[in-house]
C-alpha cells in the first residue's frame, strides 16, 4: 500500500530528526553526560537530577540507530552515554545501577529498581552489538546475574520489583508516584523480558534462555487475562491488585513477546505467543483507538473510566504492534489504523517548531505545557525504536 510506504518513509526521516534534537540539545558539556531535564519550552533545567532510565535509554537509542543506519556518526554520543553510566551510575560497592544522581553525578537515590537494571542490560547489549566493547557485554552479564540472584522468585515465578542499595528488601517498591506499591508488575517484567531477549542475542547462555522462557510463560499465564489485556499489579503470590488496563503496554507486550519467543527454541510457545499477539491487537483495535485515530491512555475495567489523554509513546508502540499483527494475519484494518495513528501523531504530538515530541495532549488535542521534552521518563527510546522497526 502506497500510503503505508509513505508512513515508513516519514518515520525514517523522523528518526534523523529525533537524533538531531538529542544531539543538539541534551549534551551536558559542563558536568558530563546528558542534562536531566528540558521543559516544554525547550529550556534546560541545569540543576535537574539525572535518572538511570533516561540515560540508559539514550545509550540504547543511539546504539540501535547506529546499528540500523550502519553509521559511526553517533559513536561519540554512544561512548559518552556508556562511559557516564559506567562511571557514575554503576554501584561499585554492591553492584547494579543507582536510580538517580544529582546534576553533578553524585548519587541521590541508590535504590536498586529491577526496571533500571533491565534497561541497562538492554542498552549495554545494543551498545555491544555496535562497538564490540567487551566491557559492556561483561557488565550486562553481571547485571543479569544480579537479577537472577536477588530478584528472581523461584517459588512463585517472576521478579520482585525493587530493593535497597545493598539488595535487601525495601518497603516502598513503586517505580514512580503514579504506580501502585506492588511487588510484581507487568511493566517491570516487560522490560526484563526485553532486556533478556537482547542479551541472549550476544550471550548464548542456557540459564538466560531458561529464564527468558519462564518470562514468556509468565506473560501468557499470569499477566494475560481472558479479555486479551495484560494485568498490571500483583502481590508476591500473583494475587491481582489492580483494575486498570494500559493500552500502550498491551500492544507493546504483544510484539516483545514474539521477539522473546523466537529465541527460546520452543515452537509451541512461539505459536501461542503469535496467536495471543493477534488477539491483543484485535482487542486494541476495538477499544484503544478513538475516532480521530489516537491511542487513548488507559481504562478502569470495573468503573469503565477512561483516561483519554494521548501520550506520545503508545502511539508509536501501536505502530509496531500492529505491524507485527499484520505480518502474522495480513489484515488491512491494522494498516488503516496505523495510518490514522500516524496522521494524528504528526498533527498533534510532534513539535515541528521546537523539535522532539510533546509528552501528551488531552482529548481536545491541547498540549500539556507542564510536561517535559526531556526527563527521567521522556527519552528517545520508544520513538526511535518504532522508526527503526518499521524500516527494518
KOLKOL-160400 format. One line per field, with one value per residue (C-alpha): residue number from 1; residue in one letter; x, z, y. Coordinates in steps of 0.02 Angstrom, whole numbers, m for minus. Layout:
resi <- (NUM  ...)
resn <- (A  ...)
east <- (X  ...)
up <- (Z  ...)
north <- (Y  ...)
***
This chain:
resi <- (1  2  3  4  5  6  7  8  9  10  11  12  13  14  15  16  17  18  19  20  21  22  23  24  25  26  27  28  29  30  31  32  33  34  35  36  37  38  39  40  41  42  43  44  45  46  47  48  49  50  51  52  53  54  55  56  57  58  59  60  61  62  63  64  65  66  67  68  69  70  71  72  73  74  75  76  77  78  79  80  81  82  83  84  85  86  87  88  89  90  91  92  93  94  95  96  97  98  99  100  101  102  103  104  105  106  107  108  109  110  111  112  113  114  115  116  117  118  119  120  121  122  123  124  125  126  127  128  129  130  131  132  133  134  135  136  137  138  139  140  141  142  143  144  145  146  147  148  149  150  151  152  153  154  155  156  157  158  159  160  161  162  163  164  165  166  167  168  169  170  171  172  173  174  175  176  177  178  179  180  181  182  183  184  185  186  187  188  189  190  191  192  193  194  195  196  197  198  199  200  201  202  203  204  205  206  207  208  209  210  211  212  213  214  215  216  217  218  219  220  221  222  223  224  225  226  227  228  229  230  231  232  233  234  235  236  237  238  239  240  241  242  243  244  245  246  247  248  249  250  251  252  253  254  255  256  257  258  259  260  261  262  263  264  265  266  267  268  269  270  271  272  273  274  275  276  277  278  279  280  281  282  283  284  285  286  287  288  289  290  291  292  293  294  295  296  297  298  299  300  301  302  303  304  305  306  307  308  309  310  311  312  313  314  315  316  317  318  319  320  321  322  323  324  325  326  327  328  329  330  331  332  333  334  335  336  337  338  339  340  341  342  343  344  345  346  347  348  349  350  351  352  353  354  355  356  357  358  359  360  361  362  363  364  365  366  367  368  369  370  371  372  373  374  375  376  377  378  379  380  381  382  383  384  385  386  387  388  389  390  391  392)
resn <- (X  X  X  X  X  X  X  X  X  X  X  X  X  X  X  X  X  X  X  X  X  X  X  X  X  X  X  X  X  X  X  X  X  X  X  X  X  X  X  X  X  X  X  X  X  X  X  X  X  X  X  X  X  X  X  X  X  X  X  X  X  X  X  X  X  X  X  X  X  X  X  X  X  X  X  X  X  X  X  X  X  X  X  X  X  X  X  X  X  X  X  X  X  X  X  X  X  X  X  X  X  X  X  X  X  X  X  X  X  X  X  X  X  X  X  X  X  X  X  X  X  X  X  X  X  X  X  X  X  X  X  X  X  X  X  X  X  X  X  X  X  X  X  X  X  X  X  X  X  X  X  X  X  X  X  X  X  X  X  X  X  X  X  X  X  X  X  X  X  X  X  X  X  X  X  X  X  X  X  X  X  X  X  X  X  X  X  X  X  X  X  X  X  X  X  X  X  X  X  X  X  X  X  X  X  X  X  X  X  X  X  X  X  X  X  X  X  X  X  X  X  X  X  X  X  X  X  X  X  X  X  X  X  X  X  X  X  X  X  X  X  X  X  X  X  X  X  X  X  X  X  X  X  X  X  X  X  X  X  X  X  X  X  X  X  X  X  X  X  X  X  X  X  X  X  X  X  X  X  X  X  X  X  X  X  X  X  X  X  X  X  X  X  X  X  X  X  X  X  X  X  X  X  X  X  X  X  X  X  X  X  X  X  X  X  X  X  X  X  X  X  X  X  X  X  X  X  X  X  X  X  X  X  X  X  X  X  X  X  X  X  X  X  X  X  X  X  X  X  X  X  X  X  X  X  X  X  X  X  X  X  X  X  X  X  X  X  X  X  X  X  X  X  X  X  X  X  X  X  X  X  X  X  X  X  X  X  X  X  X  X  X)
east <- (0  72  11  96  258  245  220  381  475  415  468  639  655  586  721  853  753  747  933  971  868  952  1125  1098  1006  1046  1235  1289  1454  1487  1453  1465  1339  1170  1058  922  777  721  549  408  479  650  731  867  842  1027  1019  890  934  993  897  955  803  839  1025  1008  876  991  1126  1004  929  1091  1167  1013  1007  1191  1163  1011  1087  1257  1345  1479  1405  1337  1479  1541  1369  1356  1527  1481  1323  1413  1556  1437  1337  1494  1574  1427  1276  1375  1372  1550  1508  1351  1344  1195  1146  1081  911  957  1104  1114  1165  1349  1343  1329  1205  1037  939  1037  889  900  747  737  665  826  941  841  852  1039  1057  953  1062  1227  1179  1137  1295  1398  1322  1378  1551  1600  1656  1682  1666  1487  1444  1526  1434  1268  1304  1344  1177  1085  1167  1121  937  940  1021  922  760  701  559  599  447  307  398  431  540  519  507  641  772  877  1052  1125  991  898  707  627  455  410  439  350  429  351  224  90  116  44  160  158  294  266  218  187  289  448  428  402  570  660  590  652  824  847  795  930  1062  1028  1074  1252  1267  1220  1187  1070  1018  974  873  778  741  678  564  491  461  367  260  229  158  48  m10  m3  m18  m134  m318  m468  m509  m344  m268  m115  m148  m30  m3  12  74  208  89  8  m150  m214  m210  m274  m416  m327  m289  m142  m167  11  80  m42  15  198  194  113  263  400  330  354  534  571  484  583  743  694  677  503  386  230  268  307  144  45  131  88  m94  m102  m23  m163  m298  m218  m202  m385  m442  m330  m412  m584  m550  m395  m410  m531  m624  m483  m357  m271  m224  m301  m200  m295  m460  m526  m607  m727  m782  m760  m675  m564  m403  m420  m255  m146  30  168  234  76  53  219  205  40  128  250  122  3  146  184  0  m12  141  50  m126  m116  m268  m298  m377  m206  m132  m278  m270  m83  m107  m235  m125  22  m81  m141  36  108  m28  m37  114  268  332  376  428  549  588  553  379  256  232  42  m113  m288  m444  m461  m281  m223  m40  8  137  188  263  445  532  673  659  676  525  544  680  706  682  501  503  672  632  471  559  690  574  455  603  692)
up <- (0  m55  99  215  117  141  328  337  237  353  505  428  414  588  660  598  668  839  839  785  927  1060  988  982  1146  1278  1299  1469  1421  1595  1708  1590  1516  1471  1550  1663  1606  1465  1487  1363  1303  1268  1420  1501  1688  1729  1907  1871  1933  1809  1804  1751  1640  1535  1522  1481  1351  1270  1257  1183  1059  985  982  897  772  734  704  595  492  486  532  653  654  831  904  1013  1092  1119  1202  1306  1368  1407  1498  1603  1653  1697  1794  1888  1892  1924  2108  2141  2316  2296  2105  1998  1947  2052  2016  2016  2026  2053  1908  1956  1956  2143  2195  2254  2259  2272  2269  2153  2043  1939  1797  1795  1794  1648  1546  1574  1511  1359  1322  1352  1238  1095  1126  1119  951  887  964  1015  1180  1292  1449  1401  1370  1532  1632  1554  1608  1785  1794  1730  1864  1997  1947  1948  2120  2208  2114  2043  2135  2116  2218  2132  1972  1910  1979  2129  2094  2195  2331  2441  2390  2462  2380  2545  2547  2527  2586  2451  2284  2170  2005  2011  2111  1985  2018  2145  2279  2215  2224  2046  1900  1716  1667  1752  1688  1513  1516  1596  1452  1329  1410  1418  1236  1184  1297  1229  1055  1115  1259  1219  1395  1448  1613  1521  1391  1525  1620  1461  1427  1602  1572  1410  1501  1644  1518  1443  1607  1739  1659  1514  1561  1470  1393  1298  1412  1522  1707  1787  1975  2084  2254  2285  2251  2095  2177  2068  2147  2010  1886  1758  1576  1494  1307  1268  1373  1296  1119  1168  1258  1108  994  1126  1173  994  989  1151  1098  936  1035  1160  1037  1084  934  1039  1145  990  905  1062  1079  899  925  1080  987  859  993  1088  928  882  1056  1044  879  955  1115  1113  959  958  808  775  759  927  1054  1223  1380  1491  1566  1727  1690  1838  1836  1645  1674  1527  1539  1367  1365  1216  1274  1144  1170  1150  976  914  1009  917  751  797  873  727  605  693  692  507  470  553  488  341  390  307  468  552  412  408  596  585  454  562  716  620  549  723  790  655  680  869  954  852  892  719  790  930  892  981  1031  1159  1310  1292  1235  1307  1218  1134  1070  1193  1239  1422  1436  1611  1539  1485  1321  1413  1585  1677  1581  1419  1312  1127  1152  1103  955  884  905  807  668  660  667  534  418  456)
north <- (0  166  261  137  151  339  313  211  341  478  377  355  543  566  454  576  722  639  601  778  852  746  776  964  993  864  851  919  998  1066  918  770  652  724  854  786  893  1007  1082  1103  1268  1191  1271  1166  1143  1144  1075  939  765  633  470  298  271  425  387  202  242  369  236  112  235  298  124  50  192  169  m17  17  157  71  231  291  466  445  342  485  501  313  312  464  378  215  299  405  252  155  298  373  256  97  47  m8  m70  m176  m184  m140  36  179  254  439  559  745  855  838  647  615  478  546  384  222  102  m48  m44  m203  m100  3  m147  m217  m58  m51  m231  m184  m33  m120  m264  m146  m45  m205  m251  m81  m70  m247  m170  m322  m216  m176  m358  m415  m282  m335  m514  m457  m364  m517  m625  m497  m505  m694  m695  m560  m526  m692  m779  m964  m1014  m917  m862  m688  m549  m436  m252  m162  m169  m58  m6  m168  m279  m300  m294  m124  m69  57  m30  94  138  312  410  358  172  54  m15  m193  m324  m387  m276  m305  m153  m212  m391  m324  m238  m385  m488  m356  m350  m538  m553  m430  m507  m681  m619  m584  m709  m888  m949  m1088  m1008  m848  m944  m1038  m877  m797  m945  m931  m745  m781  m908  m787  m664  m798  m875  m737  m566  m604  m606  m680  m510  m501  m370  m385  m357  m232  m255  m411  m466  m598  m743  m668  m605  m464  m290  m175  m150  m41  m80  10  7  56  m85  m209  m178  m163  m330  m415  m392  m402  m573  m632  m572  m663  m824  m830  m858  m992  m1135  m1195  m1192  m1220  m1067  m965  m1013  m974  m806  m762  m812  m704  m557  m561  m569  m425  m323  m355  m303  m150  m102  m120  m22  86  196  341  413  535  395  424  291  332  300  178  123  50  m118  m104  78  94  262  312  410  486  582  540  506  505  329  221  295  225  61  41  62  m77  m196  m176  m209  m373  m419  m380  m487  m631  m604  m482  m380  m212  m147  m149  m43  78  102  133  266  356  346  417  559  605  595  706  835  841  760  804  978  1041  1210  1167  986  821  763  827  715  711  802  795  733  903  897  1029  1007  987  1125  1070  910  899  866  777  696  531  467  565  489  447  260  223  341  292  108  122  217  80  m70  m8  17  m146)
***
